Structure formats: structure tokens, C-alpha cells
Amino acid sequence: MAQNNIKDSFKGNRQAGTGFDPVHAAIIVIFTFIIYFNSIFNGFIRDDYAEVLMDPWIRDFAHLKPIFMLNFWGFIGRLSSYYRPMKGVVYVLLYSVFGTSPWGWHLVNVLLHAVNSVLVYEVALLLTNGAQPVKAGPVRFLPDARKAGALAAGLIFAAHPVHVESVAWVAGFSDTLPTFFLLSSFIVFIKLPGRSSGRSGYLLYFFSEFFLLLAGFLSKESAFLVPAGFIAYGLLVKDGEAGDRKAAVLIKKYSPFALAWAAYIGLRIHAVGSFTGPALHPPIPLATNVLTVLSFFALYVLKIFFPFRLNAGYSYGFVSSVFSAQFMICALVDVLFAVCMFIYLKRDRRFFLYGLIFVLAILPALDLYGLYDLLFADRYLYIPSIGFALAAGLAVQKSFPGWNRAIIAALAALLVFYSASTVMRNLVWKDNLSVWADAASKSPEDPYVLEQYGQELQKNGDIATAVKVYGRAADNIGSGPTLNSTVILDKYGLALMENGDFEKAVGVFLKAISMNPGIPELHYNLAKDYEILNEPAEAIAQYRAGIKEKPSAAACRELADLLCHSGDNAGADQFYRQAVLMGNSAGPSSCN
């Protein structure tokens, strides 16, 4: 009996019309624009400088070929597992309209988020179509519980503060863009299965579904697994039509999925070199990898339910022990999530489906090898939150008719909290200094976060504070020879020099060199420090060491001058000649 009820709850998906209300759509769009209005005045921050201001490919439509043929950071020759050509296409379009005026880019991203919120509303209506109407009241524009739940889903998605990183940051197009294509493809999959519409109807379904899915995949990697949730919807929920489970019908229905996946895999391998792309971290022990992934999944679940202390630089690190407090708490959350999924697989497959969408969308963010400096970020929750918003909307619907007033009051309170949090968080994302100051206050011992904060302080002329922040970062780095550790020490040493503390800078550079002696810039910076301290012999030794690793024309010229002043005319002449051959044209040697 329960199984039949589950099937019946989806039966209406075949019916024409879903009850889509333009008034509800307008409410969602206006609501979204109000809470994100202050983000439109933000500037370019973080990756925006490289992606918008430094990328020559987005300045001309003639560069569409390399945008599709190379990885996302191919314009600077950087190895990357990111393959997002659709984002590049959107950037070309936006640059042709707005140039480097950030307000236009922010405006389009906010509008795209508003459209996504309306699409969540539409999906919620589609997946509850056929449910018995239950009067919502006491609000006039909520005629029944089903529409109240769908509107709640759209508004919750629009306002959830965890989305600020994706919406108030231009680089967040990586999240808003694939979400648009995924939701559109899901709507097409539900509305236009092409099983009884003739050849032209099927072709419309096939090509619409294929291109929308492929566009989603080409916008961000985390879109790749989400359509498996759409397939689960089709397979787990019968709509009562005869022959729906026959092999020929299933192949016809799901062939656009298979073709989109195959096309994306081929394009990605060509652009990145392999499906997974380069590993961006040293090998991680299997046990540590598993424990960290299980912990991070639970942390994402907690963050979507309790969006407090949002942060651009979480200090969550690798988990190596099952007895750590973090893992034990996270393991409990994982178990509860799995139990709920199992229960709702039997009771109401809509909740199961929404949970599955969350899982499928968050899995790529748990690929620790493919991530850069930050292993955990709010933006990774943008696509998974589709499942959360739909589940929340369904919970609102199922709470009627007994708790109408209480549910509406609770929903209103939740939206007020979400909206206020979002508006305030938009201000954090106004510029780099604000973002990293906030992150440093919440992750006060994270070396990467402190390095970024110190860098912004230095750019803004607050050298004294920057030195202190870099010092805190240096005190918290590990002892291993990681590139990030030496970068922090190098920046710390340069800040000390700018602040006039040359003696202390020597010790910092020496520590960095002991960790990674193969980085020439460390030797060159230490050599300059020795020059200022009037220690030419030490400066000469460091220039020689840096040139041995990677010669530069400027370094060769500096070394030649030092050798000349020390009386080594032959050595000076050698490096003057090498500097000239490398393009230095500072003039002839005074030692000749």
C-alpha cells in the first residue's frame, strides 16, 4: 500500500501543467535581487584578477578554440584539473559588454542566481505534481500546500547564506552557470520524455537534454555526477505507463545522458590530459584519505543545515585518526544521514532523491587530489544545496494542514535569518582585504589564510601589521618542504626587508632555503638582503646558488656588478656576457 502511494504521488508528472505561478516566480526574483543588491557594488577579488583582468582569451571571440581545447588556466600555462570552457564563453560575452567594470559581472551573476532559484521552484512543482491539494492559508498567494512548499524551496535556495561565495564573487560563475544547465535539463527530462510525442517530439527531447547536460558538464566538473540523480528519479519512480521498463524504451530515454557523458569525457581528456587531471597534492595515505573524506562530507551536511561562521578560508585539514573528536562527531552525522536515506527510500522516495542529489553533487569536492590550497569551501555547496532546498520545500508541504500558521511563521523567521546573514556576508566579499581579514579572524592559525591576509595588508601599505601576520603564518607552518611553506617564508622575509628589519629577514630566508633549496627566488631575495647589509661575499654566494638553479638576466647582472666591485674582473666579465645573452642591456662592463 505504501509503495502504491509513493507511485501515486509522482503520477501527476505526466499531466499537462504544473501550476507554475508567474507571481511566485516574480517574488523569488525580487527577493533574490533585494538580498544581493549590495553585492553588485563589490569589486574584483581573488581569482577574478587572473580570470577577468589578466586572461587574454576572453577579450576576443577568436580565442574560443583554445578555451575549448585547453584547461581553464591554459592561458598562463598552468597545470590544472579544471576544464570549464562554457564559463570561458560566458566570460567572453560579458567582457564584450561590460569590459572590466565589475558591477556588470556581479549583476549578471545575481540575476543568474535568481533564475536558478526560480528553476528550483519549478522542479519542486514538477516533482510534487499530482499531490492532493491541501489549503495552505492564511496567506492569500499560497493557494495550497504544494505551491507553498515549492515557493519555500525557491526562496530557501535564493537566500541560503552559504551561496554568497558563489554569487557575490565573479569567479562564482563556476557554480551558478552549471546549476542553470542542470536544473534546465532536469525540467526537460521530466516534461519532455519523448515517449509519446512522435519522432519530432523525441528529437526535441533528445537534443535539448543532450546539449543542456553537456553545457552543464563543460561549466564545472562537479556537474558530472548530478544527472545520475535524474536517472534515479526515472528508474525508481514508475509513472504507470505501459512498457516503461522495456530495454528499448530505457535506451531511448537515457541515451542523451550517455552521449553527453561520453562527449564530455572525450573533450576533457583532450584538454587536461586525463579524466582526473594532474594530482595537486602529494600522495595521501589511503586511511587518511578515507577518514578525511568521511569527515568532510559530514561537515558539509552540518554546514548546509547550520550556516554559521562561514569562511573563505576554512582550516579543516587531513584526518588521520578514528579516535579524533572531529572524526567521531562526523562519523555520527554520516551514519544518521545514511539511516535517513534508507528510511526515506522506503517511505517517500522524493526525500531519498533529494539526498542523492546532494551526495552526487558533493562527491567531486571530496576529491582531495584535485583541489588547490583550500580543501573545504562554501562554494562547493552551491549545487548540492539544490537537494537541500527541495527537501526543505517538501517538508513544508507535508506539514500542512495541521501546522499552517506555525510553519509559515517558522519559514518566515528562517528566511529573515538567511537574508540578514546573506546581506552581511556580501559586505565581506567586497574586496580582498575584507575577505581575508574575516577569514583570519575565524582561522587564526591557518598559514595559508594568514599568508593571504598579510599579502593584502602589504598591498594596502600596512607593512607593520603585515609583518606580524606573516610571522604568525610562519610560526604555524609545518617543517616539511612544501611549496606553500616556502612561499609564506619568502613573503615574510620580503615584508621584513620592506619594514627595515634586514637581519631578521636573513634568518627567514635561510629557513626557507633549508626547506626548499631549489627555488632560485629565495636565493636572489637573500642575496639582495645581504647586499643591503653590506655583506658582498654572502650575496655573491647566494646569487651563484640561484643562477645555478635557474639563471636570470637581472641576477647575472647583479652578480657581475658584485664580482667587479670585489676585484674579480674575469668572473664579472663572464656574467656580464651571460646577462647580455639573456637580454639584459644595462650597458657595458666597467671591469673591461
C-alpha positions as CSV (number, residue, x, y, z in Angstrom):
1,M,0.0,0.0,0.0
2,A,2.8,2.4,0.9
3,Q,4.6,1.6,-2.3
4,N,1.5,2.4,-4.3
5,N,1.1,5.7,-2.5
6,I,4.7,6.6,-3.4
7,K,4.0,5.8,-7.1
8,D,0.7,7.8,-7.0
9,S,2.5,10.9,-5.6
10,F,4.5,11.1,-8.8
11,K,1.7,10.0,-11.2
12,G,0.7,13.6,-11.9
13,N,4.0,14.3,-13.5
14,R,2.5,13.2,-16.8
15,Q,-0.3,15.7,-16.6
16,A,-0.2,18.9,-18.6
17,G,0.6,22.0,-16.5
18,T,2.3,22.0,-13.2
19,G,0.7,25.1,-11.6
20,F,3.7,27.3,-12.3
21,D,2.7,30.8,-11.0
22,P,4.4,33.9,-12.5
23,V,3.6,35.7,-9.3
24,H,5.7,33.3,-7.3
25,A,8.5,33.5,-9.8
26,A,8.4,37.3,-9.6
27,I,8.5,37.1,-5.8
28,I,11.6,34.9,-5.9
29,V,13.4,37.1,-8.4
30,I,12.7,40.3,-6.5
31,F,13.6,38.7,-3.2
32,T,16.9,37.5,-4.6
33,F,17.7,40.9,-6.1
34,I,17.0,42.6,-2.8
35,I,19.2,40.5,-0.6
36,Y,22.1,40.5,-3.2
37,F,21.8,44.1,-4.2
38,N,24.7,45.3,-2.2
39,S,27.0,42.7,-3.8
40,I,26.6,44.4,-7.2
41,F,28.9,47.2,-5.9
42,N,31.7,44.8,-5.0
43,G,35.0,44.8,-6.9
44,F,37.0,42.0,-8.5
45,I,38.6,39.8,-5.8
46,R,40.9,36.7,-5.6
47,D,40.8,34.7,-8.8
48,D,38.9,37.5,-10.6
49,Y,42.1,39.3,-11.2
50,A,43.5,36.4,-13.2
51,E,40.3,35.2,-14.8
52,V,39.0,38.6,-15.9
53,L,41.8,41.2,-15.8
54,M,44.7,39.0,-17.0
55,D,43.1,36.4,-19.3
56,P,43.7,37.5,-22.9
57,W,41.4,34.8,-24.2
58,I,38.2,36.4,-23.0
59,R,39.0,39.6,-25.0
60,D,38.2,38.2,-28.4
61,F,35.8,35.6,-29.8
62,A,38.7,34.4,-31.9
63,H,40.1,32.6,-28.8
64,L,37.1,30.2,-28.4
65,K,39.2,27.4,-29.8
66,P,41.9,27.4,-27.1
67,I,39.1,27.9,-24.5
68,F,37.7,24.6,-25.5
69,M,40.9,22.8,-26.3
70,L,42.9,23.6,-23.1
71,N,42.3,23.6,-19.4
72,F,40.8,26.6,-17.7
73,W,44.2,28.0,-16.7
74,G,45.8,27.2,-20.0
75,F,46.2,30.9,-20.8
76,I,49.0,31.1,-18.3
77,G,50.3,27.6,-19.0
78,R,49.3,26.3,-15.6
79,L,48.6,22.6,-14.9
80,S,45.0,22.2,-13.8
81,S,42.2,19.6,-13.5
82,Y,39.7,22.4,-14.2
83,Y,38.1,22.2,-17.7
84,R,35.3,24.8,-17.9
85,P,35.0,26.1,-21.5
86,M,31.4,27.2,-21.0
87,K,32.5,29.6,-18.3
88,G,35.1,30.9,-20.7
89,V,32.4,31.5,-23.3
90,V,30.3,33.4,-20.8
91,Y,33.4,35.5,-19.8
92,V,33.9,36.4,-23.5
93,L,30.3,37.6,-23.8
94,L,30.5,39.6,-20.5
95,Y,33.8,41.2,-21.4
96,S,32.4,42.3,-24.8
97,V,29.5,44.0,-22.9
98,F,31.0,45.3,-19.6
99,G,34.7,45.2,-20.2
100,T,36.5,45.4,-16.8
101,S,33.6,47.1,-14.9
102,P,32.9,44.7,-12.1
103,W,29.3,45.9,-11.4
104,G,28.1,44.3,-14.7
105,W,29.7,41.0,-14.0
106,H,28.2,41.0,-10.5
107,L,24.7,42.0,-11.8
108,V,24.6,39.1,-14.3
109,N,25.7,36.6,-11.6
110,V,23.0,37.8,-9.2
111,L,20.4,37.5,-12.0
112,L,21.6,34.0,-12.8
113,H,21.2,33.0,-9.2
114,A,17.7,34.4,-9.2
115,V,16.9,32.4,-12.3
116,N,18.3,29.3,-10.7
117,S,16.1,29.9,-7.7
118,V,13.0,30.0,-10.0
119,L,14.1,26.8,-11.6
120,V,14.3,25.1,-8.2
121,Y,10.7,26.3,-7.6
122,E,9.7,24.8,-10.9
123,V,11.4,21.5,-10.2
124,A,9.7,21.3,-6.8
125,L,6.3,21.8,-8.5
126,L,7.1,19.1,-11.1
127,L,8.2,16.5,-8.5
128,T,5.0,17.0,-6.4
129,N,2.6,17.4,-9.3
130,G,-0.5,15.2,-8.7
131,A,-0.4,15.5,-4.9
132,Q,-3.8,16.1,-3.3
133,P,-4.3,19.9,-2.9
134,V,-4.3,21.0,0.8
135,K,-5.4,24.5,1.5
136,A,-2.3,26.5,2.7
137,G,-3.7,29.7,4.3
138,P,-3.6,32.1,5.9
139,V,-1.6,33.8,3.1
140,R,-3.7,34.5,0.0
141,F,-1.0,34.0,-2.6
142,L,-0.4,30.4,-1.2
143,P,-3.5,28.6,-2.6
144,D,-2.4,25.1,-1.5
145,A,0.4,23.3,0.4
146,R,2.1,22.0,-2.8
147,K,2.7,25.5,-4.1
148,A,3.6,26.8,-0.6
149,G,6.3,24.1,-0.5
150,A,7.6,24.9,-3.9
151,L,7.8,28.6,-3.1
152,A,9.6,27.8,0.1
153,A,12.2,25.7,-1.9
154,G,12.8,28.6,-4.3
155,L,13.1,31.2,-1.5
156,I,15.4,29.0,0.6
157,F,17.7,28.4,-2.3
158,A,17.7,32.1,-3.1
159,A,18.6,33.2,0.4
160,H,20.8,30.5,1.9
161,P,23.9,32.3,3.1
162,V,26.2,29.5,2.1
163,H,25.7,30.7,-1.5
164,V,27.3,34.1,-1.0
165,E,30.8,32.9,-2.1
166,S,29.3,31.7,-5.4
167,V,27.0,34.7,-6.0
168,A,28.9,37.7,-4.6
169,W,32.2,36.6,-6.3
170,V,32.6,36.8,-10.1
171,A,34.5,33.6,-10.2
172,G,31.4,32.0,-8.7
173,F,30.0,31.7,-12.2
174,S,31.7,28.2,-11.9
175,D,28.7,27.4,-9.7
176,T,25.7,29.4,-10.9
177,L,26.3,28.5,-14.5
178,P,26.3,24.7,-14.3
179,T,23.3,24.9,-11.9
180,F,21.3,26.7,-14.5
181,F,22.0,24.0,-17.1
182,L,21.5,21.1,-14.7
183,L,18.1,22.4,-13.5
184,S,17.0,23.1,-17.0
185,S,18.0,19.6,-18.2
186,F,16.1,18.1,-15.2
187,I,13.0,20.0,-16.2
188,V,13.3,18.9,-19.8
189,F,13.8,15.3,-18.6
190,I,10.6,15.5,-16.6
191,K,8.4,17.4,-19.1
192,L,9.6,16.1,-22.5
193,P,10.5,12.4,-22.2
194,G,9.6,11.9,-25.9
195,R,7.9,8.6,-25.3
196,S,4.6,9.5,-26.9
197,S,5.2,12.7,-28.9
198,G,6.3,11.2,-32.2
199,R,9.7,11.5,-33.9
200,S,9.8,15.3,-33.8
201,G,8.9,15.3,-30.1
202,Y,11.6,12.8,-29.3
203,L,14.3,14.7,-31.3
204,L,13.3,17.9,-29.4
205,Y,13.8,16.0,-26.1
206,F,17.0,14.3,-27.2
207,F,18.9,17.3,-28.4
208,S,17.6,19.6,-25.6
209,E,18.6,17.1,-22.9
210,F,22.0,16.4,-24.6
211,F,23.1,20.0,-25.0
212,L,21.9,21.1,-21.6
213,L,23.7,18.3,-19.9
214,L,26.9,18.8,-21.9
215,A,26.8,22.5,-21.2
216,G,26.5,21.8,-17.5
217,F,29.5,19.4,-17.6
218,L,31.5,22.0,-19.5
219,S,30.8,24.6,-16.9
220,K,32.2,22.8,-13.9
221,E,33.4,19.3,-13.0
222,S,31.0,18.8,-10.1
223,A,28.1,18.8,-12.5
224,F,29.2,15.4,-14.0
225,L,27.6,13.1,-11.5
226,V,24.4,15.0,-10.7
227,P,22.4,13.6,-13.7
228,A,22.7,10.2,-12.2
229,G,20.2,11.5,-9.7
230,F,17.8,12.4,-12.6
231,I,18.2,8.8,-13.8
232,A,17.4,7.5,-10.3
233,Y,14.2,9.5,-10.4
234,G,13.3,7.9,-13.7
235,L,14.2,4.4,-12.6
236,L,13.0,4.4,-9.0
237,V,9.6,6.1,-9.7
238,K,7.2,4.4,-12.1
239,D,4.7,6.7,-13.8
240,G,2.3,3.9,-14.7
241,E,2.8,3.9,-18.4
242,A,3.0,0.5,-20.1
243,G,6.3,-0.6,-21.3
244,D,8.3,2.0,-19.4
245,R,10.8,-0.6,-18.2
246,K,11.4,-2.2,-21.6
247,A,15.1,-2.1,-22.7
248,A,14.3,-0.2,-25.9
249,V,12.3,2.5,-24.1
250,L,15.0,2.9,-21.4
251,I,17.8,3.2,-24.1
252,K,15.7,5.8,-25.9
253,K,15.0,7.7,-22.8
254,Y,18.6,7.7,-21.4
255,S,20.7,7.9,-24.5
256,P,21.1,11.7,-24.2
257,F,22.8,11.1,-20.8
258,A,25.2,8.5,-22.1
259,L,26.1,10.6,-25.2
260,A,26.6,13.8,-23.1
261,W,28.9,11.9,-20.6
262,A,30.9,10.3,-23.5
263,A,31.3,13.7,-25.3
264,Y,32.5,15.4,-22.1
265,I,35.0,12.7,-21.2
266,G,36.5,12.9,-24.7
267,L,36.8,16.7,-24.6
268,R,38.2,16.7,-21.1
269,I,40.8,14.1,-21.7
270,H,41.9,16.0,-24.8
271,A,42.2,19.3,-22.8
272,V,43.5,18.1,-19.5
273,G,45.5,15.0,-20.5
274,S,43.5,12.5,-18.5
275,F,40.0,12.3,-17.0
276,T,41.1,13.0,-13.4
277,G,43.7,15.6,-14.4
278,P,47.0,16.2,-12.5
279,A,47.3,15.5,-8.8
280,L,47.7,18.8,-7.0
281,H,48.8,17.3,-3.7
282,P,51.4,14.8,-2.6
283,P,50.2,11.2,-2.2
284,I,47.8,10.9,0.7
285,P,47.8,7.6,2.7
286,L,44.6,5.6,1.9
287,A,43.4,5.6,5.6
288,T,43.9,9.4,5.9
289,N,42.1,9.9,2.6
290,V,39.1,7.8,3.6
291,L,38.8,9.4,7.1
292,T,39.1,12.9,5.7
293,V,36.5,12.3,3.0
294,L,34.1,10.9,5.6
295,S,34.7,13.9,7.9
296,F,34.4,16.5,5.1
297,F,31.1,15.0,3.9
298,A,29.6,15.3,7.4
299,L,31.0,18.9,7.7
300,Y,29.2,19.8,4.5
301,V,26.0,18.3,5.8
302,L,26.3,20.3,9.0
303,K,27.2,23.5,7.1
304,I,24.1,23.3,4.9
305,F,21.9,22.8,8.0
306,F,23.7,25.3,10.2
307,P,25.3,28.0,8.1
308,F,27.2,29.8,10.9
309,R,30.8,31.2,10.8
310,L,31.0,31.0,7.1
311,N,34.6,31.4,6.0
312,A,36.6,31.9,2.8
313,G,39.5,30.0,4.3
314,Y,38.4,27.1,6.5
315,S,41.3,25.5,8.3
316,Y,39.9,21.9,8.1
317,G,42.9,19.6,7.5
318,F,43.5,15.9,6.9
319,V,42.1,13.5,9.5
320,S,44.4,10.6,10.3
321,S,42.8,9.0,13.4
322,V,39.4,7.4,14.0
323,F,39.7,8.5,17.7
324,S,39.9,12.2,17.0
325,A,36.9,14.2,18.3
326,Q,36.2,15.7,14.8
327,F,36.0,12.3,13.2
328,M,33.8,10.7,15.9
329,I,31.3,13.5,15.6
330,C,31.4,13.4,11.8
331,A,31.0,9.7,11.7
332,L,27.8,10.0,13.8
333,V,26.5,12.6,11.2
334,D,27.4,10.2,8.4
335,V,25.5,7.3,10.0
336,L,22.4,9.5,10.6
337,F,22.5,10.7,7.0
338,A,22.7,7.1,5.7
339,V,19.9,5.9,8.0
340,C,17.6,8.7,6.9
341,M,18.4,7.9,3.2
342,F,17.5,4.2,3.8
343,I,14.3,5.1,5.7
344,Y,13.1,7.5,3.0
345,L,13.9,5.1,0.2
346,K,11.0,3.1,1.7
347,R,8.7,5.9,2.9
348,D,9.0,8.7,0.4
349,R,11.4,8.5,-2.5
350,R,11.3,12.2,-3.1
351,F,13.4,12.8,0.1
352,F,15.7,10.0,-0.9
353,L,16.1,11.6,-4.4
354,Y,16.9,15.0,-2.9
355,G,19.5,13.4,-0.6
356,L,21.0,11.6,-3.5
357,I,21.4,14.8,-5.5
358,F,23.2,16.3,-2.5
359,V,25.6,13.3,-2.4
360,L,26.3,13.2,-6.1
361,A,27.0,16.9,-6.3
362,I,29.3,17.0,-3.3
363,L,31.4,13.9,-4.3
364,P,33.7,15.8,-6.7
365,A,34.6,18.3,-3.9
366,L,35.8,15.3,-1.9
367,D,38.5,14.5,-4.5
368,L,41.3,15.8,-2.3
369,Y,43.9,15.3,-5.1
370,G,42.2,17.7,-7.5
371,L,41.8,20.6,-5.1
372,Y,44.2,23.6,-4.6
373,D,45.1,25.3,-1.3
374,L,41.6,25.1,0.3
375,L,40.3,21.6,0.8
376,F,36.9,22.8,2.1
377,A,34.8,25.8,0.7
378,D,31.3,27.2,0.9
379,R,31.1,27.3,-2.9
380,Y,31.2,23.6,-3.1
381,L,27.7,23.5,-1.6
382,Y,26.0,25.6,-4.2
383,I,25.0,22.7,-6.5
384,P,24.4,20.2,-3.6
385,S,22.1,22.7,-1.9
386,I,19.5,22.1,-4.7
387,G,18.7,18.8,-2.9
388,F,18.6,20.6,0.5
389,A,16.2,23.3,-0.8
390,L,13.9,20.7,-2.5
391,A,13.8,18.6,0.7
392,A,13.0,21.7,2.8
393,G,10.2,22.7,0.5
394,L,8.8,19.2,0.6
395,A,8.9,19.2,4.4
396,V,6.9,22.5,4.4
397,Q,4.3,20.9,2.1
398,K,3.9,17.8,4.2
399,S,3.5,19.9,7.3
400,F,0.1,21.1,6.1
401,P,-2.8,21.3,7.0
402,G,-2.2,20.9,10.8
403,W,0.6,23.4,11.2
404,N,-0.2,26.1,8.7
405,R,0.4,29.2,10.8
406,A,3.3,27.7,12.7
407,I,5.1,26.5,9.6
408,I,4.6,29.8,7.8
409,A,5.9,31.7,10.8
410,A,8.9,29.4,11.1
411,L,9.7,29.7,7.4
412,A,9.5,33.5,7.6
413,A,11.9,33.5,10.6
414,L,14.3,31.2,8.7
415,L,14.2,33.5,5.6
416,V,14.8,36.6,7.7
417,F,17.8,34.9,9.3
418,Y,19.1,33.7,5.9
419,S,18.5,37.1,4.3
420,A,20.3,39.1,7.1
421,S,23.2,36.7,7.0
422,T,23.5,37.0,3.2
423,V,23.3,40.8,3.2
424,M,26.0,41.0,5.8
425,R,28.2,38.4,4.2
426,N,28.0,40.2,0.9
427,L,29.9,43.0,2.5
428,V,32.7,40.7,3.5
429,W,33.2,39.8,-0.2
430,K,33.6,43.5,-1.3
431,D,37.4,43.3,-1.6
432,N,40.4,41.0,-0.9
433,L,41.3,42.7,2.3
434,S,37.8,42.3,3.8
435,V,37.6,38.6,2.7
436,W,41.0,37.7,4.2
437,A,40.5,39.8,7.4
438,D,37.3,37.9,8.1
439,A,38.9,34.5,7.3
440,A,41.9,35.3,9.5
441,S,39.6,36.1,12.4
442,K,37.9,32.7,12.0
443,S,41.0,30.7,11.2
444,P,43.7,32.5,13.2
445,E,46.3,29.7,13.0
446,D,45.9,28.7,9.3
447,P,49.1,29.5,7.5
448,Y,47.5,29.9,4.0
449,V,44.8,32.2,5.3
450,L,47.3,34.3,7.2
451,E,49.6,34.5,4.2
452,Q,46.7,35.8,2.1
453,Y,45.7,38.3,4.7
454,G,49.3,39.5,5.2
455,Q,49.7,40.0,1.4
456,E,46.6,42.2,1.3
457,L,47.8,44.2,4.3
458,Q,51.1,44.7,2.5
459,K,49.4,45.8,-0.7
460,N,47.4,48.4,1.3
461,G,50.6,49.8,2.9
462,D,50.1,48.4,6.4
463,I,53.6,46.8,6.5
464,A,53.9,46.6,10.3
465,T,50.7,44.6,10.6
466,A,51.6,42.5,7.6
467,V,54.9,41.5,9.2
468,K,53.0,40.4,12.3
469,V,50.5,38.4,10.3
470,Y,53.3,36.8,8.2
471,G,55.1,36.0,11.5
472,R,52.0,34.1,12.8
473,A,51.8,32.3,9.5
474,A,55.5,31.3,9.7
475,D,55.0,30.1,13.3
476,N,52.2,27.7,12.1
477,I,53.7,26.1,9.1
478,G,54.9,22.6,9.1
479,S,58.5,21.5,9.0
480,G,58.2,19.7,5.7
481,P,59.5,21.0,2.3
482,T,56.1,22.1,1.0
483,L,55.9,24.9,-1.6
484,N,53.3,26.8,0.4
485,S,55.6,26.9,3.4
486,T,58.5,28.4,1.4
487,V,56.1,30.9,-0.2
488,I,55.0,32.1,3.2
489,L,58.6,32.4,4.4
490,D,59.6,34.2,1.3
491,K,56.8,36.8,1.6
492,Y,57.6,37.1,5.3
493,G,61.2,37.9,4.5
494,L,60.3,40.4,1.9
495,A,57.9,42.2,4.3
496,L,60.7,42.3,6.9
497,M,63.0,43.9,4.4
498,E,60.3,46.4,3.5
499,N,59.9,47.1,7.2
500,G,63.7,47.7,7.6
501,D,64.4,44.5,9.6
502,F,67.1,43.1,7.4
503,E,68.9,41.0,10.0
504,K,65.7,39.1,10.8
505,A,64.9,38.7,7.1
506,V,68.2,36.8,6.7
507,G,67.1,34.1,9.1
508,V,63.7,33.8,7.5
509,F,65.2,33.3,4.0
510,L,67.8,30.8,5.3
511,K,65.0,28.8,6.9
512,A,63.1,28.8,3.6
513,I,66.2,27.7,1.7
514,S,66.8,24.9,4.1
515,M,63.3,23.6,3.3
516,N,63.4,24.1,-0.5
517,P,67.0,24.9,-1.7
518,G,65.9,24.5,-5.4
519,I,63.9,27.7,-5.6
520,P,66.1,30.4,-7.2
521,E,63.9,33.4,-6.0
522,L,64.8,32.5,-2.4
523,H,68.5,32.8,-3.1
524,Y,68.0,36.1,-5.1
525,N,66.0,37.7,-2.3
526,L,68.5,36.6,0.3
527,A,71.3,38.0,-1.9
528,K,69.6,41.4,-2.1
529,D,69.3,41.3,1.7
530,Y,73.0,40.6,2.1
531,E,73.8,43.5,-0.3
532,I,71.8,45.9,1.9
533,L,73.7,44.6,5.0
534,N,77.0,45.2,3.1
535,E,78.0,41.5,3.1
536,P,79.1,41.0,-0.5
537,A,80.7,37.6,-0.1
538,E,77.4,36.1,1.2
539,A,75.5,37.9,-1.5
540,I,77.8,36.6,-4.2
541,A,77.3,33.0,-2.9
542,Q,73.5,33.3,-3.0
543,Y,73.5,34.8,-6.5
544,R,75.6,31.9,-7.7
545,A,73.3,29.4,-6.0
546,G,70.2,31.0,-7.6
547,I,71.7,31.2,-11.0
548,K,72.7,27.5,-10.8
549,E,69.1,26.6,-10.2
550,K,67.6,29.0,-12.8
551,P,69.6,31.9,-14.3
552,S,68.0,35.2,-15.0
553,A,69.5,38.2,-16.8
554,A,68.9,40.5,-13.8
555,A,70.6,38.1,-11.4
556,C,73.5,37.7,-13.7
557,R,73.9,41.4,-14.0
558,E,73.7,41.9,-10.2
559,L,76.3,39.2,-9.6
560,A,78.6,40.7,-12.3
561,D,78.5,44.1,-10.5
562,L,79.3,42.5,-7.2
563,L,82.2,40.5,-8.7
564,C,83.5,43.6,-10.4
565,H,83.5,45.6,-7.1
566,S,85.2,42.7,-5.4
567,G,88.1,42.7,-7.9
568,D,87.1,39.5,-9.8
569,N,87.1,41.1,-13.3
570,A,87.2,37.7,-15.1
571,G,84.2,36.5,-13.2
572,A,82.4,39.8,-13.7
573,D,83.0,39.7,-17.5
574,Q,81.6,36.1,-17.6
575,F,78.3,37.1,-16.0
576,Y,78.1,40.4,-17.9
577,R,78.3,38.4,-21.1
578,Q,75.7,35.9,-19.8
579,A,73.4,38.8,-18.9
580,V,73.6,40.3,-22.3
581,L,72.9,37.0,-24.0
582,M,69.8,36.7,-21.8
583,G,68.5,40.1,-22.9
584,N,70.0,42.5,-20.3
585,S,71.0,45.8,-21.9
586,A,72.2,47.8,-18.9
587,G,75.4,48.8,-20.6
588,P,79.0,47.6,-20.9
589,S,81.0,46.2,-18.0
590,S,83.1,48.8,-16.2
591,C,85.6,45.9,-15.5
592,N,86.5,45.5,-19.2
